[in-house]
């Protein structure tokens, strides 16, 4: 069976996804070439796994479920706007999130260790939880756009993280199409 392109993600509440989808409206310009993320696809990526063998996913998901269940649900909050890699050459525009305790950090360390043992090649950069809003191809008035985006005030929104999702991603010319493959629940004490 051919490998599929997958990633692990923290889903966001519908109300937050709608808010972030419309957050871009005041700065959107038809002359810019930005692949804006569809409202239903807005999330926080934990790990991009890339090519994944569908035949080994059943066994892998059992191990992932155990790791997730070892941690309690936790709270995150939205913070500020940002760009990767930097304002002079923006490729990704995003909204940052912050954890209120060390749960996410500790969970991410265990998750990464487990995924490496499964043979996944993970991003070596320090994990910075963020919500991608768009991927930049070109911007007509870069300094104006960056100023407007970076100075836009993000409404602080707190939300509980009760689960993570294993998602298949199919790339198309109009953006990625996602298919939910598995859901892993954090320990909510119930």
BASE-19182 format. One record per residue (C-alpha): x, z, y; residue number from 1; residue in one letter. Coordinates in steps of 0.1 Angstrom, whole numbers, plus 2048, in hexadecimal, padded with zeros to 3 digits. Example, Ala and Ser with C-alpha at 12.3 -4.5 7.8 and 13.67 -1.06 7.14 Angstrom:
# residues 2
((87B; 84E; 7D3); 1; 'a') ((889; 847; 7F5); 2; 's') 
***
This chain:
# residues 190
((800; 800; 800); 1; 'x') ((80D; 7F7; 823); 2; 'x') ((817; 814; 83A); 3; 'x') ((800; 81D; 856); 4; 'x') ((809; 829; 87A); 5; 'x') ((7FF; 84E; 87E); 6; 'x') ((803; 86C; 895); 7; 'x') ((7F8; 891; 897); 8; 'x') ((7E4; 89B; 8B5); 9; 'x') ((7D2; 8B7; 8C6); 10; 'x') ((7AF; 8AB; 8CE); 11; 'x') ((7A0; 8B4; 8F0); 12; 'x') ((77C; 8BE; 8F9); 13; 'x') ((765; 8A2; 903); 14; 'x') ((760; 8B0; 926); 15; 'x') ((786; 8B0; 92C); 16; 'x') ((78B; 88D; 91E); 17; 'x') ((76F; 880; 936); 18; 'x') ((77E; 892; 954); 19; 'x') ((7A1; 884; 94D); 20; 'x') ((794; 861; 947); 21; 'x') ((784; 862; 96A); 22; 'x') ((7A2; 874; 979); 23; 'x') ((7B3; 852; 97C); 24; 'x') ((797; 842; 990); 25; 'x') ((7A4; 849; 9B3); 26; 'x') ((7C6; 83C; 9AB); 27; 'x') ((7BC; 81E; 996); 28; 'x') ((7C6; 7FC; 9A4); 29; 'x') ((7BC; 7DB; 995); 30; 'x') ((7DF; 7CD; 99D); 31; 'x') ((7F0; 7E7; 987); 32; 'x') ((7F6; 7E0; 963); 33; 'x') ((7F0; 801; 952); 34; 'x') ((7E1; 806; 930); 35; 'x') ((7CA; 823; 937); 36; 'x') ((7C1; 838; 919); 37; 'x') ((79C; 835; 90E); 38; 'x') ((789; 856; 914); 39; 'x') ((783; 85A; 8EE); 40; 'x') ((7A8; 857; 8E7); 41; 'x') ((7B5; 871; 900); 42; 'x') ((7C8; 88C; 8ED); 43; 'x') ((7E9; 89F; 8EB); 44; 'x') ((802; 890; 8D3); 45; 'x') ((814; 8A9; 8BD); 46; 'x') ((829; 891; 8A9); 47; 'x') ((82A; 86B; 8A7); 48; 'x') ((830; 865; 882); 49; 'x') ((832; 83F; 882); 50; 'x') ((831; 82D; 860); 51; 'x') ((81F; 844; 848); 52; 'x') ((819; 83D; 823); 53; 'x') ((7F3; 840; 81D); 54; 'x') ((7F9; 848; 7F8); 55; 'x') ((80D; 868; 801); 56; 'x') ((7F5; 874; 81C); 57; 'x') ((7E0; 889; 804); 58; 'x') ((7FD; 89E; 7F9); 59; 'x') ((80C; 8A0; 81C); 60; 'x') ((7EA; 8AB; 82B); 61; 'x') ((7E9; 8C9; 814); 62; 'x') ((80A; 8D6; 821); 63; 'x') ((800; 8CF; 845); 64; 'x') ((7DF; 8E1; 840); 65; 'x') ((7F1; 900; 835); 66; 'x') ((809; 900; 853); 67; 'x') ((7EC; 8FC; 86B); 68; 'x') ((7D7; 917; 85A); 69; 'x') ((7F5; 930; 85E); 70; 'x') ((7F0; 92F; 884); 71; 'x') ((7D3; 93D; 899); 72; 'x') ((7BF; 926; 8B0); 73; 'x') ((7CF; 927; 8D3); 74; 'x') ((7C7; 91F; 8F7); 75; 'x') ((7D6; 904; 90D); 76; 'x') ((7D0; 8FB; 931); 77; 'x') ((7D5; 8DC; 946); 78; 'x') ((7EF; 8DE; 961); 79; 'x') ((7FF; 8C2; 976); 80; 'x') ((804; 89C; 976); 81; 'x') ((825; 88C; 96A); 82; 'x') ((836; 86C; 960); 83; 'x') ((84F; 863; 945); 84; 'x') ((86C; 85C; 948); 85; 'x') ((86C; 861; 96E); 86; 'x') ((85B; 857; 98E); 87; 'x') ((872; 83A; 995); 88; 'x') ((86A; 829; 974); 89; 'x') ((848; 837; 968); 90; 'x') ((83F; 82B; 945); 91; 'x') ((826; 847; 93C); 92; 'x') ((80F; 85A; 953); 93; 'x') ((801; 87B; 947); 94; 'x') ((7F3; 89E; 94D); 95; 'x') ((807; 8BC; 941); 96; 'x') ((7F9; 8D8; 92D); 97; 'x') ((805; 8FC; 929); 98; 'x') ((801; 915; 90D); 99; 'x') ((7F8; 939; 915); 100; 'x') ((80D; 948; 8F9); 101; 'x') ((828; 93D; 8E0); 102; 'x') ((810; 931; 8C5); 103; 'x') ((813; 90C; 8CD); 104; 'x') ((839; 90E; 8CF); 105; 'x') ((83D; 921; 8AE); 106; 'x') ((824; 90A; 89D); 107; 'x') ((836; 8EB; 8A9); 108; 'x') ((857; 8F8; 89B); 109; 'x') ((848; 8FD; 879); 110; 'x') ((835; 8DC; 87A); 111; 'x') ((854; 8C9; 883); 112; 'x') ((869; 8D9; 868); 113; 'x') ((84E; 8D1; 84E); 114; 'x') ((84B; 8AC; 85A); 115; 'x') ((871; 8A8; 859); 116; 'x') ((871; 8B5; 835); 117; 'x') ((857; 89A; 82D); 118; 'x') ((86F; 880; 83B); 119; 'x') ((860; 878; 85D); 120; 'x') ((878; 86F; 879); 121; 'x') ((86B; 883; 896); 122; 'x') ((871; 880; 8BC); 123; 'x') ((891; 893; 8C4); 124; 'x') ((886; 89B; 8E8); 125; 'x') ((879; 8BD; 8F1); 126; 'x') ((854; 8C0; 8EB); 127; 'x') ((841; 8BF; 90C); 128; 'x') ((81B; 8C1; 906); 129; 'x') ((809; 8A8; 91B); 130; 'x') ((7EB; 892; 91C); 131; 'x') ((7F3; 86D; 920); 132; 'x') ((7DC; 85B; 938); 133; 'x') ((7EC; 839; 939); 134; 'x') ((80A; 824; 930); 135; 'x') ((819; 810; 94D); 136; 'x') ((822; 7EC; 94A); 137; 'x') ((826; 7E6; 970); 138; 'x') ((81A; 7F5; 990); 139; 'x') ((815; 7E1; 9B0); 140; 'x') ((81C; 7FC; 9C9); 141; 'x') ((830; 815; 9B5); 142; 'x') ((839; 82E; 9D0); 143; 'x') ((814; 831; 9DB); 144; 'x') ((808; 833; 9B8); 145; 'x') ((821; 84E; 9AE); 146; 'x') ((81A; 862; 9CE); 147; 'x') ((7F5; 861; 9C8); 148; 'x') ((7F7; 869; 9A3); 149; 'x') ((811; 885; 9A6); 150; 'x') ((7FE; 895; 9C3); 151; 'x') ((7DC; 893; 9B2); 152; 'x') ((7CF; 8B6; 9AB); 153; 'x') ((7C6; 8BB; 986); 154; 'x') ((7A8; 8D2; 980); 155; 'x') ((7B5; 8F0; 96C); 156; 'x') ((7A3; 8EF; 94B); 157; 'x') ((7A9; 907; 92E); 158; 'x') ((79F; 8FE; 90B); 159; 'x') ((7A2; 90B; 8E8); 160; 'x') ((7B6; 8F8; 8CE); 161; 'x') ((7A5; 8FE; 8AC); 162; 'x') ((7B2; 8E0; 899); 163; 'x') ((7CA; 8C3; 898); 164; 'x') ((7C3; 8A0; 88C); 165; 'x') ((7D6; 886; 878); 166; 'x') ((7CF; 865; 888); 167; 'x') ((7D5; 841; 87E); 168; 'x') ((7DE; 82A; 89C); 169; 'x') ((7D9; 804; 89C); 170; 'x') ((7E8; 7F3; 8BA); 171; 'x') ((7D4; 7D7; 8CB); 172; 'x') ((7DA; 7C4; 8EB); 173; 'x') ((7BF; 7D9; 8FC); 174; 'x') ((7CE; 7FA; 8F1); 175; 'x') ((7CF; 80F; 8D1); 176; 'x') ((7B2; 815; 8BA); 177; 'x') ((7B2; 837; 8A9); 178; 'x') ((7A3; 841; 887); 179; 'x') ((7A1; 866; 87E); 180; 'x') ((7B0; 86B; 85B); 181; 'x') ((7B2; 891; 857); 182; 'x') ((7A9; 8B1; 86B); 183; 'x') ((7BD; 8D1; 866); 184; 'x') ((7AE; 8F2; 873); 185; 'x') ((7C1; 90E; 882); 186; 'x') ((7B8; 931; 876); 187; 'x') ((79B; 93D; 88B); 188; 'x') ((797; 95E; 878); 189; 'x') ((777; 954; 868); 190; 'x') 
***
